[in-house]
Amino acid sequence: MRNSKSSQLMKRTRKNKNITQQQLAIDMFQSREYISKQEGGERKLPPVSTKYFIEKYNNPWLALEAVNEYIGWGLTPLDGPSAKNDKYFLQIELEKELKEAIKNISQLKLTNDLYSIHSMEIQDVHKSADAIVRVVHFSTLYLATLCEAYNISWLKVWEDHHANLKSKGYLI
């Protein structure tokens, strides 16, 4: 197994907090050797370790990387030559993508009769889906950046969001 991004993030977070592997092992009720194997990429970060780091150290990037590694797709920080993972860059890109998505959504006329959709309408559906994916990606990275920069709890934001959805009757 290779050294994954989530294991690198785990190690970096631990070191930034000046915690030894032994201290972390005691906190997590795991052996130091197991922590070492997780950080070295020999063992996949189990969900319990990921949750611990998110709760204890408010590390949204670890949450995103772990989801990506477990399911094989997901949101990851932008790491290409054109990317800047700061709140200003992400805010500008998110605003641009939101405007594009709103334009695409407003032009799309969905129908229940899938057999009557013409090829031009299918292209509009794909265009709208592509715009929404970009909005989801940039908005999630923007949220993670805000949580990290302003010490907002990543978990609390999502817990509050789910509570709000439940109160509106969208979730059981």
TIDOPA-522807 format. One record per atom (N, C-alpha, C): residue in one letter; x, y, z; atom name. Coordinates in steps of 0.2 Angstrom, whole numbers. Layout:
N
   type       X       Y       Z   atom
      A       X       Y       Z     CA
...
//
This chain:
172
   type       X       Y       Z   atom
      M       4      -6       0      N
      M       0       0       0     CA
      M       4       6       0      C
      R       3      11      -4      N
      R       7      17      -4     CA
      R       5      22       1      C
      N       9      27       2      N
      N       8      32       7     CA
      N       3      37       5      C
      S      -3      36       7      N
      S      -9      40       5     CA
      S      -9      47       7      C
      K     -13      51       4      N
      K     -14      58       6     CA
      K     -16      59      13      C
      S     -21      54      15      N
      S     -24      55      21     CA
      S     -19      53      27      C
      S     -15      48      25      N
      S     -10      46      30     CA
      S      -5      52      31      C
      Q      -3      55      26      N
      Q       1      61      26     CA
      Q      -2      66      30      C
      L      -8      68      29      N
      L     -12      73      33     CA
      L     -12      71      40      C
      M     -13      65      42      N
      M     -13      63      49     CA
      M      -6      64      52      C
      K      -1      62      49      N
      K       6      63      51     CA
      K       7      71      52      C
      R       6      75      47      N
      R       7      82      47     CA
      R       3      85      53      C
      T      -3      83      54      N
      T      -7      86      59     CA
      T      -5      84      66      C
      R      -3      78      67      N
      R       0      76      73     CA
      R       7      80      75      C
      K      11      80      70      N
      K      17      84      71     CA
      K      16      92      72      C
      N      11      95      68      N
      N      10     102      70     CA
      N       7     103      77      C
      K       4      98      79      N
      K       1      99      86     CA
      K       6      96      92      C
      N      12      95      89      N
      N      18      92      94     CA
      N      16      87      98      C
      I      13      82      95      N
      I      11      75      98     CA
      I      15      70      95      C
      T      17      66     100      N
      T      21      60      98     CA
      T      17      54      95      C
      Q      19      49      92      N
      Q      15      44      90     CA
      Q      13      40      96      C
      Q      17      40     101      N
      Q      15      36     108     CA
      Q       9      40     111      C
      Q       9      47     111      N
      Q       4      50     114     CA
      Q      -2      49     110      C
      L      -2      49     104      N
      L      -8      49     100     CA
      L     -11      41     100      C
      A      -6      37     101      N
      A      -8      30     102     CA
      A     -12      29     108      C
      I     -10      32     114      N
      I     -13      32     120     CA
      I     -20      35     119      C
      D     -20      41     116      N
      D     -27      45     115     CA
      D     -32      41     111      C
      M     -29      37     106      N
      M     -34      34     102     CA
      M     -35      26     104      C
      F     -32      24     109      N
      F     -32      17     112     CA
      F     -30      12     106      C
      Q     -24      14     103      N
      Q     -21      10      98     CA
      Q     -14       9     100      C
      S     -11       4      97      N
      S      -3       4      98     CA
      S       0       9      94      C
      R       6      11      96      N
      R      11      15      93     CA
      R      13      13      86      C
      E      14       6      86      N
      E      15       3      80     CA
      E      10       3      74      C
      Y       4       3      77      N
      Y      -2       4      72     CA
      Y      -3      11      70      C
      I      -1      16      74      N
      I      -1      23      72     CA
      I       4      24      67      C
      S      10      21      68      N
      S      16      21      63     CA
      S      14      18      56      C
      K      10      13      56      N
      K       8      10      50     CA
      K       3      14      46      C
      Q      -1      17      50      N
      Q      -6      21      47     CA
      Q      -3      27      44      C
      E       2      30      48      N
      E       5      36      45     CA
      E      10      34      39      C
      G      12      28      39      N
      G      17      26      34     CA
      G      13      24      28      C
      G       7      23      28      N
      G       3      21      23     CA
      G       2      13      22      C
      E       5      10      27      N
      E       5       2      27     CA
      E      -2       0      29      C
      R      -6       4      33      N
      R     -13       2      35     CA
      R     -17       8      32      C
      K     -23       7      30      N
      K     -28      12      28     CA
      K     -30      15      34      C
      L     -31      22      34      N
      L     -34      25      40     CA
      L     -41      23      41      C
      P     -43      20      47      N
      P     -49      17      48     CA
      P     -54      23      49      C
      P     -60      23      48      N
      P     -65      28      49     CA
      P     -65      31      56      C
      V     -63      27      61      N
      V     -63      29      68     CA
      V     -57      34      69      C
      S     -51      33      66      N
      S     -45      37      66     CA
      S     -47      44      62      C
      T     -50      43      57      N
      T     -52      49      53     CA
      T     -57      53      57      C
      K     -62      50      60      N
      K     -67      54      64     CA
      K     -63      57      70      C
      Y     -59      54      73      N
      Y     -55      56      79     CA
      Y     -51      63      77      C
      F     -48      63      71      N
      F     -44      69      69     CA
      F     -49      74      67      C
      I     -54      73      64      N
      I     -59      78      62     CA
      I     -62      81      69      C
      E     -64      77      74      N
      E     -67      80      80     CA
      E     -61      83      84      C
      K     -56      80      85      N
      K     -51      83      89     CA
      K     -47      89      86      C
      Y     -45      89      80      N
      Y     -41      94      77     CA
      Y     -44      98      71      C
      N     -51      97      70      N
      N     -54     101      65     CA
      N     -51     101      59      C
      N     -49      95      56      N
      N     -46      94      50     CA
      N     -50      92      44      C
      P     -54      97      41      N
      P     -58      95      35     CA
      P     -55      92      29      C
      W     -48      93      28      N
      W     -45      91      23     CA
      W     -44      83      23      C
      L     -42      81      30      N
      L     -42      74      31     CA
      L     -49      70      30      C
      A     -54      74      32      N
      A     -61      71      30     CA
      A     -62      70      23      C
      L     -60      75      19      N
      L     -61      74      12     CA
      L     -57      69       8      C
      E     -50      69      10      N
      E     -46      64       8     CA
      E     -48      57      10      C
      A     -50      56      16      N
      A     -52      49      18     CA
      A     -58      47      14      C
      V     -63      51      13      N
      V     -69      49       9     CA
      V     -66      47       2      C
      N     -62      51      -1      N
      N     -59      50      -8     CA
      N     -56      43      -8      C
      E     -52      42      -3      N
      E     -48      35      -3     CA
      E     -53      29      -2      C
      Y     -58      30       2      N
      Y     -62      24       3     CA
      Y     -67      23      -2      C
      I     -70      28      -6      N
      I     -75      27     -11     CA
      I     -72      27     -18      C
      G     -66      30     -18      N
      G     -62      30     -25     CA
      G     -64      36     -29      C
      W     -68      41     -26      N
      W     -69      47     -30     CA
      W     -71      52     -24      C
      G     -71      58     -26      N
      G     -73      63     -21     CA
      G     -69      70     -22      C
      L     -70      74     -17      N
      L     -67      81     -17     CA
      L     -60      81     -14      C
      T     -55      83     -18      N
      T     -48      84     -15     CA
      T     -46      91     -16      C
      P     -42      93     -12      N
      P     -39     100     -13     CA
      P     -36     101     -20      C
      L     -36     106     -23      N
      L     -33     108     -30     CA
      L     -26     108     -29      C
      D     -22     104     -33      N
      D     -15     104     -32     CA
      D     -11     105     -39      C
      G     -15     108     -44      N
      G     -12     109     -50     CA
      G      -8     116     -50      C
      P      -5     117     -56      N
      P      -1     124     -56     CA
      P      -5     130     -56      C
      S     -11     130     -58      N
      S     -16     135     -58     CA
      S     -19     137     -51      C
      A     -19     132     -47      N
      A     -23     132     -41     CA
      A     -20     136     -35      C
      K     -24     139     -32      N
      K     -21     142     -25     CA
      K     -27     140     -20      C
      N     -25     136     -15      N
      N     -30     134     -10     CA
      N     -31     139      -5      C
      D     -32     146      -7      N
      D     -34     151      -1     CA
      D     -41     153      -2      C
      K     -43     156       3      N
      K     -50     158       3     CA
      K     -52     163      -3      C
      Y     -48     167      -4      N
      Y     -49     172     -10     CA
      Y     -50     169     -16      C
      F     -45     165     -18      N
      F     -45     162     -25     CA
      F     -52     157     -25      C
      L     -53     153     -20      N
      L     -59     149     -20     CA
      L     -65     153     -20      C
      Q     -66     159     -17      N
      Q     -72     163     -17     CA
      Q     -73     165     -24      C
      I     -68     168     -27      N
      I     -69     170     -34     CA
      I     -71     165     -39      C
      E     -68     159     -38      N
      E     -70     153     -42     CA
      E     -77     151     -41      C
      L     -78     151     -34      N
      L     -85     148     -32     CA
      L     -90     153     -35      C
      E     -89     160     -35      N
      E     -94     165     -37     CA
      E     -95     164     -45      C
      K     -89     163     -48      N
      K     -90     162     -56     CA
      K     -94     155     -57      C
      E     -92     150     -54      N
      E     -96     143     -55     CA
      E    -103     144     -53      C
      L    -105     147     -48      N
      L    -112     148     -46     CA
      L    -116     152     -51      C
      K    -113     157     -54      N
      K    -116     161     -59     CA
      K    -117     156     -65      C
      E    -112     153     -67      N
      E    -113     148     -73     CA
      E    -118     143     -72      C
      A    -118     140     -66      N
      A    -123     135     -64     CA
      A    -130     138     -64      C
      I    -131     144     -61      N
      I    -138     147     -61     CA
      I    -140     148     -68      C
      K    -136     150     -72      N
      K    -137     151     -79     CA
      K    -140     145     -83      C
      N    -136     139     -82      N
      N    -137     133     -85     CA
      N    -144     130     -82      C
      I    -145     130     -75      N
      I    -151     128     -72     CA
      I    -157     131     -75      C
      S    -156     138     -75      N
      S    -162     142     -78     CA
      S    -164     140     -85      C
      Q    -159     138     -89      N
      Q    -161     137     -96     CA
      Q    -163     130     -97      C
      L    -162     126     -92      N
      L    -164     118     -92     CA
      L    -172     118     -91      C
      K    -175     114     -95      N
      K    -182     113     -94     CA
      K    -183     105     -93      C
      L    -183     103     -87      N
      L    -184      96     -85     CA
      L    -191      93     -87      C
      T    -191      87     -89      N
      T    -197      84     -90     CA
      T    -198      77     -87      C
      N    -204      74     -86      N
      N    -204      67     -83     CA
      N    -204      62     -89      C
      D    -205      65     -95      N
      D    -206      60    -101     CA
      D    -199      60    -104      C
      L    -195      55    -102      N
      L    -188      54    -104     CA
      L    -187      52    -112      C
      Y    -193      49    -114      N
      Y    -193      47    -121     CA
      Y    -194      53    -126      C
      S    -196      59    -123      N
      S    -197      65    -128     CA
      S    -191      70    -128      C
      I    -186      68    -124      N
      I    -180      73    -124     CA
      I    -176      72    -130      C
      H    -175      78    -133      N
      H    -171      78    -139     CA
      H    -163      79    -137      C
      S    -159      77    -142      N
      S    -152      77    -141     CA
      S    -150      84    -138      C
      M    -153      90    -141      N
      M    -150      96    -138     CA
      M    -152      97    -131      C
      E    -158      94    -129      N
      E    -160      95    -122     CA
      E    -155      90    -117      C
      I    -153      85    -120      N
      I    -148      80    -116     CA
      I    -142      84    -115      C
      Q    -140      88    -120      N
      Q    -133      92    -120     CA
      Q    -134      97    -114      C
      D    -140     100    -114      N
      D    -141     105    -108     CA
      D    -141     101    -102      C
      V    -144      95    -101      N
      V    -144      92     -95     CA
      V    -136      90     -93      C
      H    -132      88     -97      N
      H    -125      87     -96     CA
      H    -122      93     -94      C
      K    -123      98     -97      N
      K    -120     105     -96     CA
      K    -122     107     -89      C
      S    -128     106     -87      N
      S    -130     108     -80     CA
      S    -127     104     -75      C
      A    -127      97     -76      N
      A    -123      93     -72     CA
      A    -116      94     -71      C
      D    -113      96     -76      N
      D    -105      98     -76     CA
      D    -105     104     -72      C
      A    -109     109     -72      N
      A    -109     115     -69     CA
      A    -110     114     -61      C
      I    -115     110     -60      N
      I    -116     108     -53     CA
      I    -110     105     -49      C
      V    -107     100     -53      N
      V    -101      97     -50     CA
      V     -96     102     -48      C
      R     -95     107     -53      N
      R     -90     112     -51     CA
      R     -92     116     -45      C
      V     -98     117     -44      N
      V    -101     121     -39     CA
      V    -100     117     -32      C
      V    -101     111     -32      N
      V    -101     107     -26     CA
      V     -93     106     -24      C
      H     -89     105     -29      N
      H     -82     105     -28     CA
      H     -79     111     -25      C
      F     -80     117     -28      N
      F     -77     123     -26     CA
      F     -81     125     -19      C
      S     -87     124     -18      N
      S     -90     126     -12     CA
      S     -88     122      -6      C
      T     -87     116      -7      N
      T     -84     111      -2     CA
      T     -77     113       0      C
      L     -73     115      -5      N
      L     -66     117      -4     CA
      L     -66     124       0      C
      Y     -71     128      -2      N
      Y     -71     135       1     CA
      Y     -73     134       8      C
      L     -78     130      10      N
      L     -80     128      16     CA
      L     -75     125      21      C
      A     -71     121      18      N
      A     -65     118      22     CA
      A     -60     123      23      C
      T     -59     128      19      N
      T     -54     133      20     CA
      T     -57     138      25      C
      L     -63     139      25      N
      L     -66     144      30     CA
      L     -65     141      37      C
      C     -67     134      37      N
      C     -67     130      44     CA
      C     -60     130      47      C
      E     -55     129      42      N
      E     -48     129      44     CA
      E     -46     136      46      C
      A     -47     141      42      N
      A     -44     148      43     CA
      A     -47     151      49      C
      Y     -54     150      51      N
      Y     -57     153      56     CA
      Y     -59     149      62      C
      N     -56     143      62      N
      N     -57     138      67     CA
      N     -65     137      68      C
      I     -68     136      63      N
      I     -75     134      63     CA
      I     -75     126      63      C
      S     -79     123      67      N
      S     -80     116      67     CA
      S     -83     113      61      C
      W     -79     109      57      N
      W     -81     106      51     CA
      W     -87     101      53      C
      L     -86      97      58      N
      L     -92      93      61     CA
      L     -98      97      63      C
      K     -97     102      66      N
      K    -103     106      69     CA
      K    -107     109      63      C
      V    -103     111      58      N
      V    -107     114      52     CA
      V    -111     109      49      C
      W    -109     103      48      N
      W    -112      98      45     CA
      W    -118      95      50      C
      E    -117      95      56      N
      E    -122      93      61     CA
      E    -128      98      61      C
      D    -126     104      61      N
      D    -131     109      61     CA
      D    -135     109      54      C
      H    -131     108      49      N
      H    -135     107      42     CA
      H    -140     101      42      C
      H    -138      96      45      N
      H    -142      90      45     CA
      H    -148      91      49      C
      A    -147      95      55      N
      A    -152      96      60     CA
      A    -157     101      56      C
      N    -155     106      52      N
      N    -159     110      49     CA
      N    -163     106      43      C
      L    -160     102      40      N
      L    -164      98      35     CA
      L    -169      94      38      C
      K    -168      91      44      N
      K    -173      87      48     CA
      K    -179      92      50      C
      S    -177      98      53      N
      S    -182     102      55     CA
      S    -187     104      49      C
      K    -184     104      43      N
      K    -189     106      37     CA
      K    -192     100      35      C
      G    -191      94      37      N
      G    -194      88      35     CA
      G    -191      85      29      C
      Y    -185      87      27      N
      Y    -181      84      22     CA
      Y    -178      77      24      C
      L    -176      76      30      N
      L    -173      70      32     CA
      L    -177      67      38      C
      I    -177      61      39      N
      I    -180      58      45     CA
      I    -176      57      50      C
//
